[in-house]
């Protein structure tokens, strides 16, 4: 118990406020030590029976609270279940702390029950890893791990040590019997190593100002995932169009262009330079823009990031705001105004196409969720975030904080992530997900008796399968009789799952939306506790709808 209590003491002193625990026998010493700390009011525990759900819940808690969040598991396959969350945290730079319990070293390789090789199991996906033998005080290793999770040099690294990108760490702790506190154990608190929580994060940069003497250039600002408000301020200060993805948290203000990805071949044909903030992940048109040989590109990196390796991207890397301002210049006369006119024309064309349709679409659902969400918004991967990206109108100012698992853009763990965001932030949280994303993480709906319940509304866009594949090459293949059945079975993945029945089984409120008249009222209402809004749509005409929208926008924006 002493080593477990020492580890928990380091967590408390290091500013940890939430810990997610998946039940298990070998991790019992950690669980008891954490329960003691919770009883003292030092932290809050969240218990999840599924380790994969536990991992994504911890990831969401870290996103919501901007603090490192440990997830505790027992040994064996339980540790392997955390790999998806660790991978997402690695690529997204999230401060996830894996604390896995293990058998004593002498049992490894002997065929002992629930024993495997856990050290190194996450490979290069963690920033730091330590294997703590039975009886060794884990305080020093865990203290270094917390610093590395924040991207800070560990103690003793020397003055020349560089900051690295924040990300997950792995502390593997071996425990031997007995795993239960002794009868005469008074639950005393040991003295452990301390970590300075004030070093956890740097202050955000001030709003930029144009550099005197900078020239004019037909530049656009691309704000990818995690770009932040600095990207919006930069675009506004330099009179440049802002092409901002929803999870950039920069999609607002007078320079933001809504359906930008449909304008890159018309008004965007004259782009000379691109300034990139964050990580663009959503659209092939933006990837095509960044690959144009005649376009100069720059990526602003004021600090280390987790999502690319040096010399692996084409863009010029700029770390200094003044150098970035000189590269971007200012938009020439009429440059921004031309984009704003095209934006208005494209939005009107999109509205006209949707108004002429009979059925409720993902575009309308995404736009309504974007318009009516306050607090926190979690966007699932696949079509939903792209629907918001195309149809969500930029507002004058930020309405909510947007989260999305864009590190690896998987659909797994989204409900658990949204739960963690809601619990970590303490704000009402709405998640927009597709039906397959929802069903993939149905286990994330389970909360044990007495566990904290977030204010979380899950909006499920249900088209009974994987609609995004119809928009890719598979959609064309599905139109050929030879491949139609295979494409529908293997990519469309139709199902008959009852979302209302799942809501009832897990004790969530439920509301069905089947037409436009029901959509706005369902999203305007305040919500408390957990609930599901199911929006039913039809994916059979999705490829045709997207083609109609592209053609209408091209015509409205003055394209050939």
N, C-alpha and C positions, 0 to 999 in steps of 0.2 A: 504493500500500500504506500510506502514512503516514496518510491519512485513515481508512482501515479500522482500522489499529492504534489510532489515537486513539479511535475509537468503542468498540472493545473495551476499552480501558483505562478509559473512563468506566463501562462496564458492570461491570467488576470492582470498581472503587472504589465503585460504587453498590450493592454487595451482591448483584449478580446471580450466581447459582450454576449455573443451567441455561439452555441456549439450544437451541432447536429449529431445525434447518437443513433446508430443502428444496433439493436440488441445482439448480444453474443456472450458466450461464457468466457473466452480468453481475454476479452476486453473489459471484464467485470471490474478490475481494480480502477481503471479509468472512469468507468461509469459511476462507481461509488464516490470517487473523489470529486467528480463533477457535480454529483447530487449534493455533496456537502457544500461545495462552493455556491450552488444555487440556493441552498437553504440559508446561507449567509448573505444572500442578495448580491453576490458578486458577478453573476452571469445568468443567462437564461438557456435552458436546454430545450431542444426540439427533437422528439423521438420519431423515427420512421422505421418501419419494419423492412422496407426494401432498400438495399444499399445504393442502387442506382438512383432511386428517388432521393435518398439522403444526400448523395453527392450533388445533385442539381439543386436541391433545396439550400445546401450550404453555399453553392455558387450564387444563387439568387439573393441570399442574405447578404453576401459580400457586396453584390452589385447595389443592393438597396441601402446598405449602411456605410459603404466605403471603408470597411474594416476587414481585417483578415478573419475568416470564419473556419474553424476546424470541423472536420467530419471524422467521427470515431467508428471503427469497425472491428469486428473480430477477425480471426485469421482465415486463410483459405480462399475459397472463391469469393467471399465477401469483399476482399480487397480488389479482385479483378473487376467486380461490378462497378467500381469507381472510375474505371478507365475513360468512359465517354465524358464524364464531367471534368476529369483532369485534363483531357485533351482540349476540351472547349476552353477551360480556364487558361491553359497554356497559350493558346492562340489568341485569346481575348485579353490576356493580361489581368486575370482575376486572382485575388489573394485567397486562394483555397489552401487550407492546411490539412493534409491527410495524416491522421494518426491511427495507424493500423497496429492491432495487437498481434503478437506472434508467439509460437511455441519457443521454448529454449533452444539454443543453437545446437545442442547435442541431439535433438530430435529430428533435425533436418536431414533428409536423405535416408531416413530409416523406415519409411512407410508408416510413420505415426499418423494417427487420424487428424484430418484437417490441417495438414502441414505441407507447405510447399516452399518454394524459394521466393520470398516476398521482397527482399532487398533488390533494388534495381528494377522492379516490375514495371515502373512507369517510364523507364528509359530517359530519353531526352525531353520528355514532356514536363519534367519538374525542374525548378531552378536550383534545388538543393535536396539532398537525400541523406539520411543518417540511419544507421542500424544500431539500436541500443540494446546491448546484452542484458540478461537478467542481473539485477543488482546494481547496475550502473546508473548514476544520477543523470537523467535526460535533460537537465536544466540548460546546460551550455549549448547542446545541439539544438534544442527547441528554440532557445533564444536566437541563435543564428538563423534558424529556419524562419522565424517571424520576420527578421530583417530582410532576408532574401525574398520572402513572399511579397514584401513591399517594394522590392527593387533596390534596397539599400545595401551598401557594403557591410558584410558581417564584421563584428569586432575582431581586431587583429589582422584585418586585411591590408592595412597600410594606408598611408595618405594618398597614394597614387591610384587606389582602387576606384573603378568607375561604377556609377550607378548602372544597373541592368534593368531590363523590363520587369515589372511586377509579374507574378504568376504563382502557380502552385508549388508546394513543397511536400516532401514525404518524410515523416518520422515513423520508423518501424520500431515498436517497443516490445521486447520479449518479456513475458511474465511466466513465472512458475507457480505451482501450487504452494500455499492455498490462495485462491482467487477471491476469497470472501474475507472481510475485516475480522480480525480476531475478537474474541468475546470481550477482552479488556481494552480494546482499541478506543481511545477517546476522541478520535477524529481530529487530532491536532493538526495545525497548519505548519508545514516546514518553511524555512527560509529558502527562497530560491533565487535564481538569477533574475535580474530585472532587464526590461527592454524599454527604451524611451518611446512612448507612443506619440510624442510630439513630432518625431521624425517620420511619421507615416506617409505624409503627402506634402507636396509643394503647393504654394499658392498659385491660383490661376493668373495668367498673364493679363495685364491691363489692355483695354481696348486699343487697337493699333491706330496710328495716325499715318497718313501718307508721307513718304520721304520727299523733302523738297528736291526739285530737279528731276524727279522720276518722269520718264517719257510716257507717251500714250501707246497703247497696244490693245488689240482685240483679244483680251484675256477673259477666261471664265474661271470661277472658283468652284471646284468639285469638293463637296463635303461628304465624305464617306462615314462609315460607322465610327462613332466615338469622336468625331471631329470637335464637337463642342461649340459653344457660343462665340468663341474667338473667330471662327470661320465666317459667321454672319457679320460680325463687326468689321472684319477685314474687307469683305466684299462691299459693304456699305461705304466704308471709308475710301475705297478706290473706284467707286462707281462701276462695279463689275457684276455681271449676272452670277447668281448663286444657284448651283445645281446640287441640291442637298437631299440625301437619302433620309428616310424617316428616323432611323436610329442614329443619325449624326447629331441630333439635338441642336441642329442649326437651321432647321427648315422653317424659317419665319422671317418676317421683315420685308421691306419693299423690294429688295433685290432677288428674293427667292422665286424661282420658276417652278411651277407645279409639274406639268407633264414634259419635263425637260428632255427625257430620253427619246421622245418622238419628234423633237425639234433639231436634233443634232445634224440631220442631213439637209435641213432647209436653212433656217437662220444660223445654225451652227456650222455651216460649211466654211465660213470665213474665219473660224477660230485660229489664232496664231499661237497663243500660249495657254497653258492650263496650270493653275495652282491647286494642289491637292492637299486637303486636310483629312486626317483619319484614313480609314480603309474602305475604298469603294468595293462593294461586293455584289450588287444587285443586278446589273444589266450589261448585256453584251454591247449595246450602243456606247456606253461609257468606256468599256474596255477597248472598243474600237477607236474611240476618240484618243485615248491615251497611247494607242499604238500608231497613230498617224505619223508617218515619217517627217512630214513638214511642220508638225506642231511641237514646240518646245514645252517640256513639262518639268514641274518642280514639285517635290514632296516636302512639306514643312514638318520637320521632326525636332521639336525643341527638347525632347528627351527620348530615351530608349523605348522601343515598342517590341511587342512579342510576335508580330505577325509576318515579318519577313527577315531575310538574312542579308547582310551587307553585300552589295554588288550584284544582287539578284533582281533588281528592278531597274527599269530604264530611266526613271525620273532623276533629275538632279536633286540631291539631298541638300536641303537648306535648314540650318538650325537657328539662324539669326533673323529676327523680325525685320530689321532694316534691309538686309540683303534680299529677303523675300519681297519686300515692298518695291525695291528697285527692279527685281525680276518681273513682277506683275505689272508695274506701271499703273496708269489710269486708263479707264475706258475712253476711247475717243468720242467726240460728239455723236449722239444718236445710237451708240452701241448698246447701252443698257436699255434705252427706250425701245429699240427694235425688238429686243428680247421680251420686254414687258408687253408690247403689242401682240407678239406671237403667242405669249402665254395666255393672254385674254382670249385670243381667237381659238387657240387649241382647247381651252377649257369650255368655251361655248360649243365647239364642235363635239366634244365628248358628251356634254349634256344632251345635245340633240340626238346623238346616236342612242344613248341610254333611254331617252324619253320615247323613242320610237319602238323600243322593245317591249315585249309583254311580260317577261319574267324578271324578277329581282336578280341582280348580278353581284358578283364579288366587288366590282368597282364601286357600286353604290354602298355596299356594306362597309368597305374600307373607308370610303369618304365620310360616312356617317360616324363611324367609330373615331376617326381622326378629329372630326369636328366637335364631338360631344364628350371627349374624355378629358378629365382633369386628374391631378394627382400623378399616378404612374400608369404607363401603358407598356405592355409586353407584346411584341409582335412575333408570331410564329414564323418559322422559315417556310419556304415553298411559295405558293401563290399569294398568301395573305399580305405579307409585307410588300410584295410587288404591286398588289392592288392599291395599297395605301400610297406607295411611291408614285403611282401614275395618277390616281384620282384624288388624293388628299390635298386640299387647297392650303397653301401656306397662310398662316395667320399673321396679323401685325406683330404679335409677340408670342413667346413660347407659352403654350397652354399646359403642357404636362412634360414629365421626364420620360423618355422613351428608352426601353431596353429590348434587346434581341440577342439571341445566341448566334452571333455572326463569326465567332472564332473559327468554327468549322461548319456553321450553318446546318447542323443536323436538326431533325425534328424531334429527337429524343429528349426527354426530361423537361419539356417546356412548361407543363403544368407545375411541376416541382419548382422550377426556376421562378415562375410567377408567384407561387406561394412564398418562396423565400424573399422575393422583392417586396411583397406586401408586408411581410413580418419585419423585414430589416428596415424598411423605410417608415413604417407606421402610417402609411398613406393608403387611401383606397386605390386599388389596382385593378385595371381591366386588361384582359389578355384576349387578343384576336388570333385564333388558330383555325387551321383546316381540320376536317374530320379525322384524317389519318394521323395528324399531329396529336390531336386530342386522344384518340384511341391508343396510340403508341404509349402514352403516359397515363393511362387510366388509373394505374396504381398510385399516381401522385395525388389522387383525390382522397385517399385514405388518411385520416387523422385519428390517432389513438385517443381514447377517452381521456379528457382533461388537457389535451394539447391545445395550445393557443390557436384560435381560428382567425384567419386574416379576413379583411374586407376585400374579397376577390370575386370579380365577375368574369367568367369564361364565356366569350362570344365565339361560338363554333360555327364556322361557315361549312355547312354540310352539303357537298355535292356527291356524296356516296362514292368516293374514290379519289384517285390522284389526278386532279385536273391539270396540274402543271405539265404533265408529260404530253398532253395534247398540244401544248404550245411549243414543244421542242420537236426534234426530228421525228420522234415517235408518232406525233400527231399526223404527219404526212404519211408515214407507213401504215397507220391505222385506217387510212382511207382506201387502201388497196385490199381487195377481197382476200388475197392470199395471206395477209398478215393481220387483218382486222381482229379476229378472235384472239390471237396471241397477244397483240398490243393491249386489248382491253383486259385480258386476264392478268398479264404480267406487269403492266404499267398502270392501267386504269384501276386495278385491284378493287373491283366493286364489293360492297359488303351490305349487310342488313342489320348492323348493330343499332340498337335502340338507345339513343342518347338520353331520352327521357327516363328510360328504365335505369340507366347508369346513375343519373342524377338522384333518382329515388333511392337506389341502393346505398349511395354514399351520403344521403341526407342533405342534398343541396336543393335550393329553390330552382325552379325550371320555368322557362318561358319559351314558347315557339313563335317564330316570325316567319310568315309564308309570303308576305307581299309588302309593297312599298309603304302602304298605309300603316302597317304595324311596326316598321323599322324605327322611325324617329322616336315614337313614344317609348319603345323598349330601351333606347340608349340615353334618353334625356333624364330618366328617373334616377334618383339617388339609390345607392344600394349599400347594404350592410351585411356582414357575414359572407357566406359563399353562395354563388348561384351560377346557373348556366342559361345563356340565351342561345338557342339554336336557330340559325338562319338557314333555311333550305333553299338551295339553288340547283340548277341543272347544268352539268358540264358538257352536255352533248354539243352545244353550239358555241363553246368557248373559243375555239380556234377561229371560227367565222367572225365572232364578235370582235376579237382583237384585230383581225384584218380590217373590219369596217372602221374601227376607231383609228387605226393607222392611216387609212386612206382619207378619212374625214379631216384629221388633223393636218395631214400634208397639204390638202387642198386649202384649208383655212389659213395655214401659215405661209402660203405662197409658193409651195413646192411644185415641181413639174407633174 
